[in-house]
C-alpha cells in the first residue's frame, strides 16, 4: 500500500519514469522527451529554451567576384623581364661562339684553301651575319 492507493474517480495509478514513485496518473506530467514524471519530487524539467533557437544561415558567397588581374600582370611583367634578360644573355653567348668559330674558320681557310671546307665556312659566315 502506497500513498497513491486510494480511490479517485476517472484516474488510475501510475509510476514516475524518473524517480519510480507511485502517483495518480492525473498528477504526472508528460515531458518533451516522452517521459511521464511527477512534480512533487522535482522530477519535471522544462525544455531547454536553446532547443527552439534556429540558426541563421551565413552566406559566404561574395556578391560581386572578379579575377585579380594585377597579380597576373605583375607575373607577366616579371616573366617578360626574365625572358628578355635571358634572350640578351643567349645572344651574347651566341656572338662569342660565333667569334670563336670564325677564328677557327680563318685558320681552316688558311690551311686548306682549295677544299670543300671553304664552301661550308662561307655558308656559315653568311648565316652568322643575320645574328648581328
C-alpha positions as CSV (number, residue, x, y, z in Angstrom):
1,X,0.0,0.0,0.0
2,X,1.5,3.3,-1.1
3,X,0.4,6.9,-0.8
4,X,-1.4,6.6,-4.2
5,X,-3.6,3.7,-3.1
6,X,-6.8,5.4,-2.8
7,X,-9.8,5.9,-5.0
8,X,-10.2,8.8,-7.2
9,X,-12.8,8.6,-9.9
10,X,-11.6,8.9,-13.5
11,X,-7.9,8.2,-12.8
12,X,-5.6,5.3,-12.1
13,X,-2.2,4.7,-10.6
14,X,1.0,5.5,-12.5
15,X,4.7,5.4,-11.7
16,X,7.1,8.3,-12.3
17,X,9.6,7.4,-15.0
18,X,12.4,9.3,-13.3
19,X,12.1,8.5,-9.6
20,X,9.9,5.4,-9.6
21,X,7.4,6.6,-7.1
22,X,3.7,5.8,-7.3
23,X,1.3,8.6,-8.1
24,X,-2.2,9.0,-9.5
25,X,-1.8,9.3,-13.3
26,X,-3.5,12.7,-13.4
27,X,-0.7,14.0,-11.2
28,X,2.0,13.0,-13.6
29,X,3.1,15.4,-16.4
30,X,4.3,14.4,-19.9
31,X,7.8,15.8,-20.6
32,X,9.0,16.8,-24.1
33,X,11.1,13.6,-24.3
34,X,8.0,11.3,-23.8
35,X,8.5,10.6,-20.0
36,X,5.6,10.8,-17.5
37,X,7.2,12.4,-14.4
38,X,6.0,13.8,-11.1
39,X,6.1,17.3,-10.0
40,X,6.2,16.6,-6.2
41,X,9.7,15.3,-6.1
42,X,11.1,17.8,-8.6
43,X,11.4,15.4,-11.5
44,X,9.7,17.6,-14.0
45,X,12.1,19.7,-16.1
46,X,11.1,22.3,-18.7
47,X,12.6,22.0,-22.1
48,X,15.8,24.0,-22.7
49,X,14.9,27.3,-24.4
50,X,18.0,26.9,-26.6
51,X,16.3,23.9,-28.3
52,X,13.9,26.4,-30.0
53,X,16.6,28.7,-31.4
54,X,17.1,28.5,-35.1
55,X,20.5,29.1,-36.7
56,X,21.0,31.9,-39.0
57,X,22.3,30.8,-42.4
58,X,25.6,32.5,-43.1
59,X,26.0,33.4,-46.8
60,X,29.7,33.1,-47.5
61,X,29.5,34.0,-51.2
62,X,31.0,37.2,-52.4
63,X,28.3,39.4,-54.0
64,X,30.5,40.5,-57.0
65,X,33.5,38.5,-57.9
66,X,36.2,39.4,-60.4
67,X,39.6,38.0,-61.1
68,X,42.5,39.9,-59.7
69,X,44.3,40.9,-62.9
70,X,47.2,42.8,-61.1
71,X,48.8,39.6,-59.9
72,X,48.8,38.2,-63.4
73,X,50.0,41.5,-64.9
74,X,52.9,41.6,-62.5
75,X,53.7,38.0,-63.2
76,X,53.7,38.6,-67.0
77,X,55.9,41.7,-66.5
78,X,58.4,39.7,-64.3
79,X,58.4,36.8,-66.8
80,X,58.9,39.3,-69.7
81,X,61.9,40.9,-67.9
82,X,63.4,37.5,-67.1
83,X,62.8,36.3,-70.7
84,X,64.3,39.4,-72.2
85,X,67.4,39.2,-70.0
86,X,67.8,35.5,-70.9
87,X,67.4,36.4,-74.5
88,X,70.1,39.0,-74.3
89,X,72.4,36.5,-72.4
90,X,71.8,33.9,-75.1
91,X,72.5,36.3,-77.9
92,X,75.8,37.4,-76.2
93,X,76.8,33.8,-75.8
94,X,76.0,33.1,-79.5
95,X,78.1,36.1,-80.6
96,X,81.0,34.8,-78.5
97,X,80.7,31.3,-80.0
98,X,80.5,32.9,-83.5
99,X,83.7,34.7,-82.8
100,X,85.4,31.5,-81.8
101,X,84.1,29.6,-84.8
102,X,85.0,32.5,-87.2
103,X,88.6,32.5,-85.9
104,X,88.7,28.7,-86.3
105,X,87.3,29.2,-89.8
106,X,90.0,31.6,-90.8
107,X,92.6,29.1,-89.6
108,X,91.0,26.3,-91.6
109,X,90.8,28.6,-94.7
110,X,94.4,29.5,-94.4
111,X,95.5,25.9,-94.1
112,X,93.1,24.3,-96.6
113,X,92.0,26.9,-99.2
114,X,91.1,24.7,-102.0
115,X,88.8,22.1,-100.3
116,X,85.1,21.8,-99.7
117,X,85.5,23.3,-96.3
118,X,85.6,26.7,-97.9
119,X,82.0,26.2,-99.1
120,X,80.9,25.2,-95.6
121,X,82.7,28.0,-93.9
122,X,81.4,30.6,-96.4
123,X,77.8,29.4,-95.8
124,X,78.4,29.6,-92.1
125,X,79.7,33.2,-92.3
126,X,76.6,34.1,-94.5
127,X,74.3,32.7,-91.8
128,X,76.1,34.3,-88.9
129,X,75.7,37.8,-90.4
130,X,72.0,37.6,-89.7
131,X,72.6,37.4,-86.0
132,X,74.3,40.8,-86.0
